[in-house]
Amino acid sequence: MGTPNSSDSSHGSSAQGPHTTRRLCRGPAFTVLRFSSGHAPYPKALSTPCARHFQATSSLSVHKMAPYSLLVTRLQKALGVRQYHVASVLCQRAEVAMSHFEPSEYIRYDLLEKNINVVRKRLNRPLTLSEKIVYGHLDDPAHQEIERGKTYLRLRPDRVAMQDATAQMAMLQFISSGLPKVAVPSTIHCDHLIEAQLGGEKDLRRAKDINQEVYNFLATAGAKYGVGFWRPGSGIIHQIILENYAYPGVLLIGTDSHTPNGGGLGGICIGVGGADAVDVMAGIPWELKCPKVIGVKLTGSLSGWTSPKDVILKVAGILTVKGGTGAIVEYHGPGVDSVSCTGMATICNMGAEIGATTSVFPYNHRMKKYLSKTGRADIANLADEFKDHLVPDPGCHYDQLIEINLSELKPHINGPFTPDLAHPVAEVGSVAEKEGWPLDIRVGLIGSCTNSSYEDMGRSAAVAKQALAHGLKCKSQFTITPGSEQIRATIERDGYAQILRDVGGIVLANACGPCIGQWDRKDIKKGEKNTIVTSYNRNFTGRNDANPETHAFVTSPEIVTALAIAGTLKFNPDTDFLTGKDGKKFKLEAPDADELPRADFDPGQDTYQHPPKDSSGQRVDVSPTSQRLQLLEPFDKWDGKDLEDLQILIKVKGKCTTDHISAAGPWLKFRGHLDNISNNLLIGAVNIENGKANSVRNAVTQEFGPVPDTARCYKAHGIRWVVIGDENYGEGSSREHAALEPRHLGGRAIITKSFARIHETNLKKQGLLPLTFADPADYNKIHPVDKLTIQGLKDFAPGKPLKCIIKHPNGTQETILLNHTFNETQIEWFRAGSALNRMKELQQK
């Protein structure tokens, strides 16, 4: 716990100069008034409509320049008022577009400011940055109950982003809503369905052919309902968002767990399920439990082999995979300025692995530089004017405080099998020997949404160039995934891509690829024990290649490159030597590279499809015989009764991520077809009864069989069922299929020790009951052959536990309590059968 005072250095340097006086103002357009010392355009200022619409803004700071302060004083005297910011007078309606692709959708810093001032007056205390942005987007800031970790907030996000694997179900749900157009700017990004096989161009052509039906559906649905469409090959959703859509102070939701990447540009960007996206696209306020705030104070500066990735690898080791649950991680302190904007994005991106709602950095000059380089200097200039609202208040309170000295931080590598098992690179070799992990590295993989920036590629190329100078190539296989078409084109132009090829690398398509299991790996057989190192964010069992014996480690791109050259986990580039082709020993120097290209970015090929202004004639076809797409049927409503004699489908042992519940990889092709993808339900979860995955006892046949087959058998016999889980159930991806599938196959409740945030919400959205043991030890009272009755649903209310009767086969019974986090609105989802059902009910009233 701590209440650190935020200093100017923790916020970054301001780029606002004495010649900039433009401020957003409600009302008609105004002339821009620019001035310098010796100029006093007061009569014109006082004659503008803006001067007639003053609002008291005592929280706003007055700049310290003498001419500006003098102007403030004279204006206050002339108007006979005090506490008015001069920018309220000297302003025009500054209509700065949210992106180049939506010129008529404007950034509303004026509304953000207004809401922050309302909440600040109510709470009467300093606000953290995340509080400013979140509370600044409240639907009703004057009356919203606000208590960290307890109340549910009703928010108005600025935009929605969807990747192609989750967009299918999200758009199918939106179609089911019957609405004609999305209510907020929204985009679809094709990045998940491209399998890594032979290399970028060949893999992209193959993906376009295999996924033509899905791509056509997404393109036409986007055109029909007003959603921008980024074609396959454009790049990974989070890199595209950073390059085009994220900005300081934005509230963005995305149907991918690594949406927090946008926090690197000072936005609150949160991963959600498709049903949440549908709410926002429908113009309905979006609900989020009021987050706690974990502060991470950075001091010192990065140098040598230490990279931004090491910050989050260190934080993951401290907080573990569930330590950030229900909280926003807010970085601050003087060390922030030593991290590039894309480096901040890396840190925020992998914050998903600690369960955080999102992560965010304060606006500073590194963000301004990135905005300008990506063609958004107008946004940077506007952010400068509103910077007070884009940094934390001095003296703000954090629920937990972590301090990291970047000058002392060492390069880290985390794994295997979990992203919070942190090791210094210098020690991982000896740990691997002790644990029996394979030391030889079979493949090194750089890129992914976490580490595919221009700076990342440059630092990796700097390492590779040194090896080439000594006649060396990678001992391990080596792959490179550019984050976007813009990154690919620019690293090709600047020579980085060729250097990485020369050292033995294969440049893959601008897509997720092996990071999400889209990898047609040929060098090993399934079940073969091996080690890979990646610059990805997630390393759960079997995630990258579906091989449970692959020991995957995550680290920075430059460390991956160095380890791929050495070919072993025992290599520490900071101290160890390599032997060149000439037999001489040499040591790699710490890489150095530009954070942004010296020339402008090369945009590469145009891969964006604008939605047409008139879409009345646009058709969206879904064939009834399609194996890839399936229109949705409403789930059944609650029958008004308690849930009696629920069969236990599986009692899960240990970690159960969304990868375990609804596997990715080859299953991604069924993301738009609920019945087909339900054939992967819980196939990765370990059954506590026999210690095996995808093997459960069928209560009808008394034989062991696959989990999906057993669930289908129960559904056919009218048997309702429940899943028993362990800690942090559903961590990982935002995929709502992990909630849709159990609902589709007859599930009624999921009972665990604890849930990951996104998955818990997804379950509620689909009409399931995510419940937790009031006493975690009660997990041990339930056996897979028991039956459960859940009582109290007729009086279902927020904060009121439900009763569970455990019926053992020998006739004995035990009664336990189950907690829940439902609020009144969410209880209505349950009663209606799903959130989408409830939406339709409200439309009909």
N, C-alpha and C positions, 0 to 999 in steps of 0.2 A: 504494500500500500504506500502511496506517496502523493504529495501535492506539489510537484515541481513547478518552479517559476519558469515560464517560457521566456527566453531572451530573443532579441532580434536575430541573433545568429541561428537560433533554432528554427526560425521561420524562413530563412533564406533572405537574400538581399532584394530590395525593391528596385524595380526598374522604372518607377514613375518619376518623371522629371518635372521641372517647373513650367514647362510649356503645355502640359496636358491637364485640361480642366473638365473634360467631358465626363458626365455622369448620367446614368439612366434616370429617366423621370417619366412618370405617368403623365399623359396629356399629349397635345399636338406636337408635331416636329418643331425643332428649334434650330437656330443657327449655331454652329460650333463656335465657341468663343475661346480663342487661344490668346495668351498674353505672356508678357515677360516684364521684367523690371522696367518701370517707366511708362507702361501702358495701363490705362484704367478705363475699360469699356463699361463703366457702371450704368450710365443711362440706358444703354442697349440691354444690359443684363436685367435691369429693373423693369424694362418694358416687355420682356418675354413672358409668355404664359407660364413658364416654369416658375417664375418669381411669385406667381399667384397661387402656386400649389406647394408651398413649403410644408415640410413635415418635421417635427422635432426628432432629431437623431443624435441625442446627447452621447450615444455610445461611439459615434464616429470620431476618429482622430483627426485633428487638424495638422496639416503638414508644417514642418518646422522652418520652411523657407521664409525669410522676412517679407518679401513682396506679397506672398500668399497670405501670411498672417495679417498684414496690413489691410489687404483687400477684405478679409473676413471681418475685421473690426469695422471698417467703413460701411460694409453692407449691413451689418447688424445695427449700426447706428441709424443708417438711412431707413431701414425697415422698422425700427423700433422694437426689435426682438433680440432674444439671446438664444443660444443653443442651436442655431441653424447652421448647417454645413454650407459653405459657399458653393459647393458643387450642386446643391439643390437649386441654386439660382443660375449658375453658369453651366447650363446643360442642354442637351437635346435628346430626343428619343434615339438612342444609339442602337440601331437595329443590326446587331452583329449576329450573323447566322450561326446556328449550331454546327453546321458542316457545309462544305461546298456542294454537297448533293441535295441539300434541303434549304435553298436560299430564302424561303419564306417562313422557316421555323427559327425563332430567335432565342438567344440566351436570355434568361429572365433573372439577372442578378438583382434587379429592382425588387422582384417578389421575394427572392431569397433574403435580401436585406430587411424587407418589411417583416417577414415571418420571424427572422432571428431577433429583431428588436422586440416583437411581441413576447416571444418565449423568454428572452433575457429579462424583461421586466417582470414576468411571472415568477421565474426561478430565482431571480436576484442573486446570481452568482456568476463567476467566470465560466465560459463554455469551452469544451474541447473542440477541436476542428471537426471531428466526426459528428458531434452534437450539432454544430452549426449547420452542417450540410443536411443531416437527417432531419432535424427539427425545422430547418428552413424549407423543407418539402412537405410539411404537415398539411393535411387536408383542412384542418381546423385548429390552427395554432393557439387561438384564444381559449379554447375549451378542452383540448386534448389532455387527458391525464398522462403525466410523464413521470415514470419511475424506472430507473435503470434495472433491467433484469426481471421486471414484473409486468408492467402494463403493455398492452398491444397498441402500436402506433398505426394510424391510418395515413398513408403517404401517397404523394403524387409524383411518381418517377418521371424523369424527362424523356426517357426513351427505352426501347427494348431491343435486344440483340439475341439471335437464335442461330445455333449451328445446325447443319443439315440433319444430323442424326436425331436431335431433339425437336427440330422445327417441324418434322413430319407430324408428330403427335400434337404439337402445339397448334399447328394450322388446322389439323383435323378437328380439334376441339373448338377452335375459333369458328370454323365453318358450321359446326353444330350449334353455335350460339345464335346463328341467324343474323348477325350484325353485318352491315354492308361494307364498312371500312374500319381500319384501325384508328384509334383515337389519339395515339402518340406516334412519333417517328419510330419506325421499326425496320429491322434488316434481317436477312437470312444469309448465312455464310456457308459455302460448300467446302468443308475441310476434313470431315470425318470419314468419308466413304472411299478414300483413295488408298489402296493397299500398296505398301512398299515392296517392290519385287526386283525390278531391273534398273530403275533410274527414273528421273523426273519426267521426261517427255513421254516415254513408253508407258509408265505407270498411269500418267494422266489420261492418255488416250484410252487405255484399257478401262479405267474407272468411268469415263464418259460413256463408253459403250455398255458396260455392265449396269450402270446406274441410270441409264437414260430415262426410264419411267419415273424414277424418284425425282431426278433433276427437273424434268418437265413439270411434274406436279408442283414442286416448290416454286419454279419460275412463274407458272400460270397462277398459282394461288397468291404469290406476291403481287403480280400484276393486277389481279382481281380485287385484292383487299388493301392495296396501297402500301405494300411492303417492298423495300429495296432488296435487290437480289444480287449477291456476289457469286459469280460463277465458279465452278471448280477450277483450281489453279490460281485463284486470286490470293490465297493464303489462309493462315490460321485466324479464326475469328478474333482473338484477343489482340493480335498484332494489327489487324485491320482497324479495330476499334481505337487502339492507341494512335495510329497514324491519321485517323479521319474523324472520329466521333467523341472520344474522351476529351474532357476539358476540366479545369479546376472548378469544383463546386457542383459538378453534374451528379444527379442520382440516376443511375442506369441499372437495370436488371437484365441479366442474361441467362439463357437456359444452358449454362455450363458452369461447373463448379469453380473454374479458374477465371471467371469474370472479374474478380478483384484485381486482375492485372491493371485495370484502368486507374487504380489508386496511385500508380506511378505518375499520373498527371493530375493528382490532387482531387480525384473524384471518388464518390462513394459508389462503387460498382459491385453488385451483389449477385451471386449465383442462385438461381431458383429453378423450380420445376416448370414444365410447360403450362400447367394450370394457373400458376401465378402470372406467367406472361400473358395468358389469355385475359385475366382480370384487368391488367394494365392496358392491354390493347383494346379492351372493351370500354375503357374509361372509368373503371371502378377503382376506388381507392384500394391501395395494396396494403396488406397487413404485415407488420413485422414486430416481433417482441422487442421492446425497447432495449437496445444493446447495452451491455456494460462496456467499459472502455479500458483496454490494457495499453498503457504507455510504454513505449520502448525508446529510451533516451540514448541517442548515439553521440559519442564523443570521439575525439581523435580523427583520423582520416585513413582511408584505404590506401594500401601501397603494396608493391611487390606482387606476389602470387595471390594475395587475398582479394576477393571479388565481392560484388553485392550478393551473389548466391550464398556466400559463406555466412552472411548475416542471418538469412532465414534458416539455413541449415543449423546454425547455432541456436536460434530461437526455437526451432522444432525440437532440438534436444532438451531444451529447458521446459517447454510447455507440454510436450508430447502431442499425440494426434488428437487429443480431446481437450487440451488445456485452454484453447481459445474459444470453445463452444459458447455461443450466446454473447460473444464480445466482438467489438471492432478493435483491431490492433492499430494504434496510432503512433507513428514514428515521429520523433522530434529531437531537438538538440543540435548543437553546433556541428556534429558529424554528418548531418544530413547533406550539407553542401558539398561533401566530397564524393557523393554518389550521383552518377548520371541519371537522367530521367528514365532511360530504359532499364538502368540498374534498379531504380526504385520499383519499376513495374515488375521486374523479376522477383523482388522481395515480396511484393503484394500478391503476386500470382501464386506463389507457393504457400502463402498464408492459409490457403484452403486446406493444406495438409495438417494444420493444427486445429482444424475445426472452426476457425474464426469466421464470423459473419462476413467480414471483409477486412482489408487493411488500407491505410491511407498515409500519404506524406503531405506536408504543408507546401503550399505554392512557393516556389523560389525561382532563382535565375536559371537553374538547370531546366526546369519545365518551360520557362519562357523561350529559352534557346531551342528546345525541341519543337515547340509550337511554331516558332518562326521558320525553322528548317523544313517543317512539313506543311508550309503554306498557310499558316493560321496566325500570322502576326497580329491580325485584328483582334483575335480572341485573347492573345497574350496582353495586348495593350488594355483591353477592357478588364482583364483579370488584375492588372496592375492597379487600376482605379478602385477596385473592390477588394484589395488584398487583405484588408482588416478582417474580412469575413472568410478568408481562405487560409487562415492560420489560426492556431489555438490562442485563446486569451492567456495572458500571463496569470499564473496562479490557479489555472484550472486543475481539477482533481481527476486522477486516474484511479480506477478500482484496483489496479495492480501496476507496479512499476518495475521494469527491467532496464538495467543499464549495461550497455556494451561499448567498450573502448575499441574503436576500429583499428587503432594503432597497435593494439595487442592481439587482435583477432587473427587466428591462423587459418589456412585453408582447411576445409572440412570435406568429408565424404560420408554420406549417410546410407545405411542399409546393412544387410539385405532384408528384403521382405516387408519393410516398414520404413517410412520416410523420417521417423523421429529417432532412429538409432544412430546417434551422431558419433563420428570419430574424427580426430585430426588426421589429415592425410599422412602425416609423419608416423602415425601409430597404427593405421588400418592393416598394414601388412602383417605385423606381429599378432594383431587380434585375429586376423584371418587364419594364420597358422594355428593358433591356439584353438579356434572354433572348428577347424576343419573345412573352412570355405576354400573353394578353388582359387589359387593365386593367379594362374594364367588368365589373362583377359581375352576372351574370344572376340568380342566386338566392343568398340567404342562408338557412341552415338551422340552427336551434338545437334542442337536445334530445339524444336518444340516451342510451344507458346511461352515457355518460361525463359528460354535463353536462345533467341534467334535474331537478336538485334544486329545492327551494323557493327556496334562495338564488340559484341560477342564473337561475331565472325572474324573481326579484325584481330582480336586477341588470340583466337585460335590459329589464325593464319600466321601470326607473329611467332608462335611456337613452332608451327610446321616449317616455316622458312628456315629456322635455325637447324632443324634436323636435316633438311634438304642440303643445306650448306656443308654438312658433314657427310653427305652421301647416304643418309638414312631415310627409310620409309617406315610406315607403321608396321609393327609386328602383328597387331590385331587388325581385324577388319574394322573399317572406319566409314561411318555414314554422316552426311550433313543434310539437315532439313532447314531450308530458308523459311523464315516466318511469314513472308508475304512476297508477292510478285515484285513489289518495289524493292524489297531487300535483295531478292534474287538478281534482279536486273542491275542493281547498284554494285553488289559484290562481284558480279561478272565484269562489269565495266572497270572496276578498280583493281581487279586481279586477284582478289581474295579467293574466289571460287577455284581458280586455276591452281593456286598454291595448294589448296586443300585436296584437289584431285591429284596433284603431283606427288603428294606424300602418301597417296594410296586411298583417298576418300572417294566415295560415290555420292554425288549430289542428288538427293531425292526430290520429289515433288513438293510444292509449297502447300503442305498439308500436315495433319497430325501424325500420320504414319505409325511407326513403331511405338510411339508414346502411348497410344491407346489400343495397341494390339493389332494394328493394321500392318502386319509384317509377315510376309511369306518367307519365313526363315528356313534356310536349307542346310546350314553348316552343322546342325546337331539333330539328334533324334529326340523325340519327346521322352522325358524321363532321364535324360543325360544331364549329369551335374556339370554346371559351368558358371562362369562369371561374366557379366557385362557391366560396363560403366556408361552412364548417360548424363546428359545435362537436363534431364526431364524433371518432373516434379513428384512423380508417384512411382512406387516400386513394389506394389503388392504382389503376392505370389501369382505367377503366371500372367501378369498383366501385359507384358510386352510381347510375349511369344507363345502364350498358352502352355508353357512348360513349367510345371511346379518346381522343377529342380534348377531353374535359372536363378542365380543369385544376382540380383540387380542392385547396383549402387548408384546414387545420384550425387552429382558434384557440379562444379562449374565447367563451362566448355573448354577453357584452357587446361584445366587439370585432366579432363577426359582426353584431350589431344595428347598431352604429355604421357599419360598412362598408356594410350593406344600405341604410341611410339615405342615405349619401353616394353609393353606387353605383359606387365605384372603389377599386382597390387602392392608389391613391396617397394616400388619406386617412389621416392619423394623428390620431386623436381627442385625443391628448394635446397637440397643438400647432396643429392646423389648424382653420380656421373654416368654418362652414356659413352659408348665406344663408337667412334666414327668409322667410316669405311676404310680410312687409312690406318686404323688401329690405335689412333690417339684418343685419349679420354677427353671429354668436354662436359661442361655443365650448361644446362639451359638457363638463359637469363629470363627474369620475370618479364612477361609480355607487356608491350605498350602499344596502344592503338587509339585512333581518334574515336571519340564517342559518337560523332556524326560525320558524314562525308564532307570533305572540303568543298567540293562542288555540290550542286543540288542533287537530291535523290533522283535517280532514274525511275520513272513510274512504271516502266515496262509496258506490258500489254494492257489494254483497257478491258477490264473484266466485270464491270458493274452494269446492271440493268436497272434503269429508272422505272418506277411504276408509272403507267400512263395516266394523264390527267382524266381521261374518260375511259373507264374500264367496264362500261355497261355491257359491251359485247363480248367480254372475256369469258371463256369457258374454263372450268376446272373439272377434269374428268377423272374418276376413279373407277376402274373396271371391277365389276363384281367378282371376276375370276382371277384378279391380280393376286400374286403371292407376295407382293411387296407393300401394297397399300390396302387399307380396309377402313371404310367409314365406320364411325363409332356408334354403338347402340347405348342408350342410357343405362346406367347401373340401377338395380332395384332399390326402392326406398326402404328405410327401416320400417319393420312391421309393427313397431310399438311395443315389442316384448323384450324381456331379457334374453340373453344369448345362452341357451341351455345345451349342455352336453357337447361342447365343442371338442372335436378330435384334434389331437396334436399332430400336425403334419411333420414337423421336425423340431427337435430341441437342439439348437445350434451350439456348438462348442467353440469358444474363442472368437477371434476376429471374424466379423462378417460385414464386408464392405458392399457397396452397390455392385462391385465387380462379381462378388460371390452370389449376389441375389439375381442380377441380370447381366450376364457376361457380355462383353463387347466383342472386339475382333470380328470373326466371321458372322456373328449374330447381328451386327450393325445393319445388315441388309434387310432385316425384318423390323426395323424401328417404326415403320409406318403401318405394320400389320400386327395388331395386338394379339390375335390368336396364335399366329405363327411364332412370334417372339416369346410367347408364354411357355414355349417348349424349353426355354433355358432357365426357368424359375428355380432359383436356389441350387443350381447344379454344382456350384463351387463351395457351398456351405458344408462344414463337417458335422455329421450327425454324432451327437454325444453317445448314442446307444451302441454304435459299432466303430466309431473313429474313422468312418469313411465319408467321402464326398459323394453326393448324388446317389445315396443308398439309404432308403427309409423303409420302415415296416408299414405295409399296407394293412390297415385294420379290417378291411373287407376280406382280403385273400390270405392274410397272415404271412405273406411272402415279402421279401425285401425287393425293392425296385427303385427306378429313378424318381426323383421328387416330382417333376412335372406330371409323369404318368399317374402317380399316386393322387396328386391333387385333382387331376381330371376324373379319376375313378370316384373320388369323394363327391365331386360336383355332379357326376352322373347319377349317383345314389342319393343326392339331396343331403349330403353330410357337410355341415359347415365346420370350418377348421381354424386353427390358430397356430402361430409360430412363436416359439420361445427363444429369445436371444440373450446375448451377453452384453458387455459394455460397448458403448459408442456404436450401436447397431446402425448400419447404413452409412458409415463414413465414406468419403470419397466423392465420386461423381454426383452431379445433380440429377442424373437420369430418373425421370418419373416412372419409367417402365418398371422399376423395382417396386413401385407402389401399384401401378396399373395391373401388373401380372397377378399378384396374389388376389386382388379384388376380382379380376376376371375369372379366376379359377376357383372362386368360392371362399376365399379367406374372409374372416370377419375382424380379427384382431391380431396385433403383434405385441407381445409382452416381453419386455427386456429390462436389463438393469439401467440402461441409458440409451439415448438416441443421438445421432448426429442431426444438426438443425434442419438441413434441407430435406432429408429423408422423412423426418417426423412430419414436416409440413406437407410433403407430397402424399403421405398416407392419409392425413386428414382430408386433403383435397379430394381424394377418391372414395371417401366414405368409410374408410377403415378406422379402427380404434388403436392408435399407438399408445400403449399403457406401460408404466414402469412400476416395478416392485417397490412398495413403500419401504420394505426391508429387503435390500439386495440379496440377503441370505436366503430369501424365499425361493430364489432360483433353484436351489438345491432340493426343495420339497417336491418339485414337479418332475415326473418321470414321463418318458415318451409314450408310455401305454396308458397314462391317465386321461381322464376327460375333465374339461373345465366348464363351469357355469359362471357367467359374468352377470352380476345383479346390480340394480340401481339405475338402469338406463332410463326408466320412466321419470326419475327425478334428476337426470343428468344435468349438472350445473358446474360452472367454473369453480375450481378449488375444492370440489367435493369428491373424495375418493370413491371408487367403485369397489364392490365386494366380489371376490373370486372364490368359488368353492372348488377345491381340488378333490376329484373323485377317483380313488385308487381302485384297481381291479379287485382287491380283496374286500371291498365294501366299505372301507374306512374313508373318512373325509377330513379335510383340513380347510380352514377358511383364512384367507389372507386379504390384505388391502392392496389396491392398485391405484397409483396416482396418474394424473393426466394434466395436460397444459391447455386444454380446450378453453376458448372463450365463448361468449354467446353466439357470435357469428359462426364460429367453427362447429358448434353444436348443431346449428341449423344445416350445415353441410352434411353432417352425419345423418340427421333425420331425413333430409331430402335424397340421400343416397350418394351425393357428390357435390362439390362446389359448383360444377357446371349445371347440374340439375337445379340447384338453388337459384342460380342466375336466371334460368328459364322461368322458374316460378315467379320471380320478382318482375320479369318482363311481362308476364301475363296479368299482373295485378293492375 
